[in-house]
């Protein structure tokens, strides 16, 4: 049975103004193999036995504000993957006011069926998955690719989902779940970072030693 999905809001969420300086993060030889990996998708289900209006009035503002505070520390997710003209190597670049696409929708799907421990058609989850914004190309050929998009979908009086589409080059599984746990902790503490119980991330890629020059070899030989 087909279920309807209505997009209610489309917005952008960015780190708090002035909280993150313009930052370029080089890719290590661990990151480069993931450049051609298709976007990853992760969906989380939450019980919420209230109306869509109640979701908008109570939970949604907290989700957005806590996401903004989280992106202050996980800013690569609100950055772009940049492919400059060769021979310059690709890198992750954050400049203000880079942001994450945030979609809010309402679905008529049966939340209980979706979370039940029974076989189901995976296509039933496709409407909950956000699409990454399209890449942009500058006149000099520089290519900018967004790294994350988020969609929150309410199923009235039963629950909601948060689905995230992101590129593996921005984070592996461990780093992504670090981001999710940090966001949840900030949300639970109502935006008080002092009460958030999750450790801060480390973005310094210079700690990855490359004595054999594998990064340059991968960029040149594989024509990345």
C-alpha positions as CSV (number, residue, x, y, z in Angstrom):
1,X,0.0,0.0,0.0
2,X,1.4,3.4,-1.0
3,X,1.9,6.0,1.6
4,X,1.9,9.8,1.2
5,X,4.7,12.1,2.1
6,X,4.3,15.8,2.4
7,X,7.4,18.1,2.8
8,X,6.5,20.8,5.3
9,X,9.7,22.7,5.6
10,X,13.0,22.9,3.8
11,X,15.7,24.9,5.5
12,X,19.5,25.1,6.2
13,X,21.2,24.6,9.6
14,X,24.7,25.9,10.1
15,X,27.0,26.3,13.1
16,X,26.4,29.5,15.2
17,X,27.6,32.6,13.4
18,X,31.3,33.2,13.9
19,X,31.8,30.0,15.8
20,X,33.9,28.3,13.1
21,X,36.7,30.0,11.1
22,X,37.3,29.2,7.4
23,X,39.1,25.9,7.5
24,X,40.6,23.6,4.9
25,X,41.1,19.9,5.9
26,X,43.4,17.8,3.7
27,X,42.5,14.3,2.8
28,X,44.8,11.5,4.0
29,X,45.6,8.3,2.1
30,X,43.0,6.7,4.3
31,X,40.3,9.1,3.0
32,X,41.1,9.1,-0.7
33,X,39.8,5.6,-1.5
34,X,36.3,6.7,-0.4
35,X,36.0,9.6,-2.9
36,X,34.1,7.4,-5.4
37,X,31.9,5.7,-2.7
38,X,28.2,6.5,-3.2
39,X,26.5,8.5,-0.3
40,X,25.7,6.5,2.8
41,X,22.3,6.5,4.4
42,X,21.4,5.9,8.0
43,X,17.8,6.1,9.5
44,X,16.9,6.3,13.2
45,X,13.4,5.7,14.6
46,X,11.9,7.4,17.6
47,X,8.6,6.9,19.5
48,X,6.6,10.2,19.5
49,X,2.9,9.6,20.3
50,X,1.9,13.2,19.6
51,X,0.6,15.3,16.7
52,X,2.7,16.9,14.0
53,X,1.8,20.3,15.5
54,X,3.2,19.2,18.8
55,X,6.4,18.1,17.1
56,X,6.8,21.5,15.5
57,X,6.1,23.4,18.7
58,X,8.2,21.3,21.1
59,X,10.8,19.0,19.6
60,X,11.8,20.5,16.2
61,X,13.2,23.8,17.6
62,X,15.4,21.8,20.0
63,X,16.5,19.5,17.2
64,X,17.6,22.4,15.1
65,X,19.3,24.4,17.8
66,X,21.2,21.4,19.1
67,X,22.2,20.4,15.6
68,X,23.6,23.9,15.1
69,X,25.7,23.6,18.3
70,X,26.8,20.2,17.3
71,X,27.9,21.4,13.8
72,X,30.1,23.9,15.6
73,X,32.3,21.0,16.6
74,X,31.6,18.7,13.7
75,X,31.8,21.4,11.0
76,X,33.2,19.1,8.3
77,X,29.6,17.8,7.8
78,X,28.5,21.3,6.9
79,X,31.4,21.7,4.6
80,X,32.0,20.9,0.9
81,X,34.3,18.4,-0.7
82,X,36.3,20.5,-3.1
83,X,38.0,19.3,-6.3
84,X,40.2,22.2,-7.5
85,X,41.9,22.3,-10.8
86,X,44.8,19.8,-11.0
87,X,47.4,19.3,-9.8
88,X,45.9,20.6,-6.6
89,X,44.5,17.8,-4.5
90,X,40.9,17.5,-3.3
91,X,40.1,18.6,0.3
92,X,37.3,19.5,2.6
93,X,36.6,23.2,3.0
94,X,34.4,25.0,5.5
95,X,33.6,28.7,4.9
96,X,30.8,30.7,6.4
97,X,27.9,30.3,6.1
98,X,28.1,26.7,4.9
99,X,25.2,24.6,6.2
100,X,23.4,21.3,6.2
101,X,20.2,20.8,4.2
102,X,17.4,20.0,6.7
103,X,14.1,18.8,5.5
104,X,11.0,18.2,7.7
105,X,8.2,16.0,6.3
106,X,5.0,14.3,7.4
107,X,4.2,10.7,6.3
108,X,1.1,8.5,6.5
109,X,3.2,5.4,6.8
110,X,2.6,3.0,9.7
111,X,5.3,3.6,12.2
112,X,4.6,0.3,14.1
113,X,5.0,-1.7,10.9
114,X,8.2,0.1,10.0
115,X,9.9,-0.7,13.3
116,X,8.5,-4.2,13.7
117,X,10.8,-7.2,13.6
118,X,9.4,-8.6,10.4
119,X,10.4,-8.8,6.7
120,X,9.5,-5.6,4.8
121,X,10.2,-4.0,1.4
122,X,13.1,-1.7,1.8
123,X,11.6,0.7,-0.7
124,X,9.1,1.7,2.0
125,X,12.0,3.6,3.6
126,X,13.0,5.5,0.5
127,X,10.6,8.5,1.1
128,X,12.4,9.2,4.4
129,X,15.9,9.5,2.8
130,X,17.1,13.1,2.0
131,X,18.9,13.9,-1.2
132,X,22.2,15.7,-1.1
133,X,22.2,19.2,-2.7
134,X,23.6,19.2,-6.2
135,X,27.3,19.9,-6.7
136,X,28.4,23.3,-8.0
137,X,31.1,24.2,-10.4
138,X,33.0,27.5,-10.6
139,X,34.3,29.1,-13.8
140,X,37.8,27.8,-13.2
141,X,36.5,24.2,-13.0
142,X,36.6,23.9,-9.2
143,X,34.0,21.4,-8.1
144,X,32.1,21.7,-4.8
145,X,30.2,18.7,-3.4
146,X,28.0,18.9,-0.2
147,X,28.7,16.3,2.4
148,X,25.5,15.9,4.4
149,X,21.7,16.2,4.3
150,X,19.2,15.5,7.0
151,X,15.4,14.7,6.9
152,X,13.1,14.4,9.9
153,X,9.8,12.7,9.1
154,X,6.8,12.7,11.4
155,X,4.2,10.0,11.5
156,X,1.5,11.6,13.6
157,X,0.6,10.1,17.0
158,X,3.2,7.3,16.6
159,X,6.8,8.4,15.9
160,X,9.3,10.1,13.7
161,X,12.5,9.3,11.9
162,X,15.8,11.1,11.4
163,X,17.5,10.0,8.2
164,X,20.9,11.2,7.2
165,X,22.7,11.0,3.9
166,X,26.4,11.7,4.0
167,X,29.6,11.0,2.1
168,X,32.0,8.5,3.6
169,X,35.0,10.8,2.8
170,X,33.7,13.1,5.6
171,X,33.5,10.4,8.2
172,X,33.7,6.6,8.8
173,X,31.1,4.7,10.8
174,X,32.7,5.5,14.1
175,X,33.0,9.3,13.4
176,X,29.4,9.4,12.2
177,X,28.0,7.7,15.3
178,X,30.2,10.1,17.4
179,X,28.4,12.9,15.7
180,X,24.9,11.3,16.4
181,X,25.7,10.7,20.0
182,X,27.0,14.2,20.5
183,X,23.9,15.7,18.8
184,X,21.7,13.5,21.0
185,X,23.6,14.6,24.1
186,X,23.3,18.3,23.3
187,X,19.6,17.9,22.5
188,X,19.0,16.1,25.8
189,X,20.8,18.8,27.7
190,X,18.7,21.5,26.0
191,X,21.7,23.0,24.3
192,X,24.0,23.2,27.4
193,X,27.3,22.0,26.1
194,X,28.6,21.9,29.6
195,X,26.1,19.1,30.3
196,X,26.9,17.2,27.1
197,X,28.6,14.0,28.1
198,X,30.4,13.1,24.8
199,X,34.0,13.9,24.0
200,X,34.9,16.5,21.4
201,X,36.0,15.3,17.9
202,X,39.6,15.8,16.5
203,X,40.0,17.1,13.0
204,X,43.7,17.4,12.8
205,X,44.7,15.2,9.9
206,X,48.4,16.1,10.3
207,X,48.7,13.4,13.0
208,X,48.4,10.8,10.2
209,X,52.0,10.1,9.1
210,X,52.6,9.4,5.4
211,X,56.4,8.7,5.2
212,X,56.1,6.9,1.8
213,X,54.0,9.6,0.2
214,X,51.0,7.4,-0.5
215,X,48.6,10.4,-0.6
216,X,50.4,11.9,-3.6
217,X,50.8,8.5,-5.3
218,X,47.0,7.9,-5.0
219,X,46.1,11.3,-6.3
220,X,48.4,11.2,-9.3
221,X,48.3,7.5,-10.3
222,X,44.5,7.1,-9.8
223,X,43.8,10.4,-11.4
224,X,41.6,11.4,-8.4
